[in-house]
């Protein structure tokens, strides 16, 4: 019997189930098995399990009579007195059932019932623990790195989660027995076997990290308006202050860059541009192209979300970025397709016609009553894709790839300062 309670304890630990709850599930399973073995006594069967005293027994409640018993539900008074001298006719006595004689099918049924109960308990515990943490950041410990595939097993409050290679920051080397922050993107298969999906590449991980480091964001004084990210390389985050006396950008950077450095270190050195958000699209787009300076930004279509910006010739490659990255991130951040043009035509030397005072942004369209998140995200993705393609061609015509990389790197450091 000791082996039973040792196995019960181990089963509870493996499944993170309290012993009391597990005992109730085992009682229920054994009761079902006994009722199958004794179909005429199902209302008279009792199961007792006491881990403290290591007692496990099953009984049939027999009625004491003075005649010959018809079945196992009855017992003659004379026989009853040999068990309990105080037995009386009309009373009851407990007859212990030999558990080993329940039969193979009954034992198998009990085993399957316990397994089913454990699955349901695990499902409920998983949902209870993580449903309130969807789209949040948690700190987990890396317990194992799978060779070859690179999948990292992490543990959070006794639950194992899996960080797949495509959800890890490119170039990042994870180590066992270290702690990392991951973003919970969602829970799938909630009605069966829940799977918690985690990521370190999701753009909202950066937002959550800033919430953890910047009290003004957590309290709502500073708001994160938009985030665009190329994991492992660069992130742009647009912030805005609800209090004129609070500097949104300064709050995120912190004294001696302490706050932004904490986020950068957690992201393995990923560069972060903090952009002051503006309700004026032209102004926001111009700021989003940092570290490049924008001479003029013009909205060409609110309906198609397109705009044209003019930058100094020597900053064209900087505005576009290495492989179009800066322009692509700016497009994702603002939701506009951005056409970047130099201040002077490379062939004729003439200034860009957009610089003329006569060329102005089109009037904004009336705000639609509703706009789904999916539509906004699709617009951003389309803008990013088209901007990257258009601006890379312009970059090739105006500057060399080597100049782009050097300038972007140097100016990027200045922006972070």
C-alpha positions, 0 to 999 in steps of 0.5 A, spaced: 500 500 500 505 504 501 507 504 493 500 506 492 501 512 496 508 514 493 505 513 486 499 518 488 504 523 491 509 522 484 503 523 480 500 529 483 507 532 483 508 531 475 501 534 474 502 540 479 495 537 482 494 538 490 494 531 493 487 532 496 484 534 489 488 528 486 485 523 492 478 525 490 479 524 483 482 517 485 476 516 489 471 517 484 474 513 479 475 507 484 467 508 485 466 507 478 470 501 478 467 498 484 460 499 481 461 496 475 464 489 479 458 490 484 452 492 479 447 490 485 450 494 490 452 501 487 448 505 492 452 501 498 459 502 496 464 507 500 471 508 498 476 511 503 483 514 502 487 517 507 494 519 505 496 521 512 495 514 515 496 511 508 489 508 508 486 505 502 479 501 503 473 500 499 466 497 503 459 495 501 454 497 506 451 491 508 444 491 512 444 486 518 438 482 518 436 475 522 434 471 516 439 468 510 442 474 506 439 474 499 446 477 496 452 481 498 448 487 501 445 483 507 448 480 512 446 475 518 446 478 525 450 472 527 455 473 522 455 481 523 456 480 531 463 476 529 465 482 526 462 487 531 459 485 537 455 491 538 451 489 531 443 489 531 438 487 527 436 493 522 443 496 523 449 496 518 456 494 517 461 495 513 464 489 509 471 490 506 472 489 498 478 486 496 481 491 491 485 486 487 479 482 485 475 488 482 478 485 475 482 487 470 477 491 466 475 495 472 482 497 474 483 499 466 476 503 467 479 506 473 486 508 470 482 511 464 478 515 468 484 518 472 487 520 466 481 523 463 481 527 470 488 529 470 487 532 463 481 536 465 485 538 471 491 540 467 487 544 462 483 548 467 490 550 471 493 552 464 487 556 462 487 559 469 494 561 469 495 564 463 488 566 460 489 573 464 497 573 461 495 573 454 499 579 450 503 580 456 510 579 458 513 574 463 520 572 465 521 565 464 527 560 466 531 556 460 531 549 462 533 546 455 536 548 448 534 542 443 540 541 439 539 542 431 532 545 431 534 550 437 527 550 440 528 552 447 524 549 453 522 554 458 519 554 465 514 559 468 511 557 475 512 550 474 509 550 467 513 548 461 513 552 455 516 552 448 520 558 445 521 555 437 527 558 433 523 562 429 520 566 435 527 567 437 531 574 436 535 572 430 543 572 432 541 571 439 544 565 443 540 562 449 543 559 454 540 554 459 539 556 467 538 563 465 532 567 465 529 571 459 523 575 458 518 572 453 511 575 450 505 571 450 502 571 443 496 567 445 493 560 447 490 555 442 486 549 443 483 551 449 477 546 449 482 540 448 490 541 450 491 548 451 498 550 448 501 557 450 505 560 444 510 565 446 515 569 442 521 574 443 520 577 436 513 580 437 513 587 436 509 588 442 514 585 447 518 592 446 512 595 448 511 591 454 518 592 456 518 599 456 512 599 460 516 595 465 522 600 465 518 606 465 513 608 470 510 613 466 508 608 461 505 603 466 501 609 469 498 612 463 502 619 463 506 617 457 502 612 451 505 608 446 502 610 440 505 605 435 511 600 434 514 597 428 520 592 429 525 588 425 527 583 431 534 583 432 536 589 428 531 595 429 525 598 433 521 604 432 516 606 438 512 612 437 510 615 444 506 621 446 505 624 453 498 626 456 501 631 460 505 637 457 510 637 463 512 630 462 517 629 456 515 622 453 522 621 449 526 623 455 521 618 460 523 612 455 530 614 455 531 615 463 537 618 467 543 616 463 540 612 458 538 607 464 531 605 462 532 604 454 539 601 456 535 596 460 530 594 454 536 594 449 540 589 453 534 585 454 533 585 446 540 583 445 543 590 443 537 591 438 537 598 436 531 602 438 529 609 435 524 613 440 519 617 436 515 623 438 508 621 436 504 627 432 497 627 430 499 631 424 501 625 419 506 630 415 509 631 422 509 624 424 512 621 418 518 626 418 519 624 425 519 617 423 524 617 418 529 619 424 535 619 424 534 622 417 532 630 417 526 631 412 525 637 409 518 636 407 513 631 407 506 631 403 500 627 404 498 625 397 492 621 398 489 619 405 485 614 401 491 610 399 495 612 405 501 615 400 505 620 402 512 623 399 518 626 403 524 630 401 530 629 404 537 632 403 541 629 398 546 627 403 541 623 407 537 620 402 541 613 403 540 614 411 532 615 410 532 609 406 536 605 411 540 599 409 536 594 405 530 599 405 530 598 413 529 605 415 523 606 410 520 600 411 520 601 419 517 608 418 512 605 413 509 600 418 510 605 424 505 610 420 501 606 416 503 610 410 507 608 403 512 613 403 516 615 397 522 618 399 525 623 394 532 627 394 532 635 395 536 636 388 535 632 382 542 628 381 542 629 373 539 636 372 541 639 379 534 642 380 530 642 386 524 637 387 518 640 385 515 638 392 519 643 395 514 649 392 510 652 396 504 651 391 505 643 393 501 642 399 498 636 402 491 633 400 485 635 405 484 629 410 478 624 409 472 624 414 474 619 419 470 612 418 465 610 423 469 604 425 476 601 422 478 594 424 485 592 427 486 587 421 485 593 416 490 597 419 495 592 420 494 590 413 495 597 411 501 598 415 504 591 412 502 593 405 506 600 406 512 597 408 512 592 403 511 597 397 516 602 401 522 598 401 521 596 394 521 603 391 526 606 396 531 601 395 531 602 387 532 610 389 538 608 394 541 604 388 541 610 383 543 615 388 548 612 393 552 606 394 550 600 399 557 601 403 555 609 404 548 607 406 551 602 411 556 607 414 551 613 414 545 609 417 550 606 423 553 612 425 547 616 425 543 611 428 547 612 434 546 619 434 539 618 434 539 613 440 543 619 444 
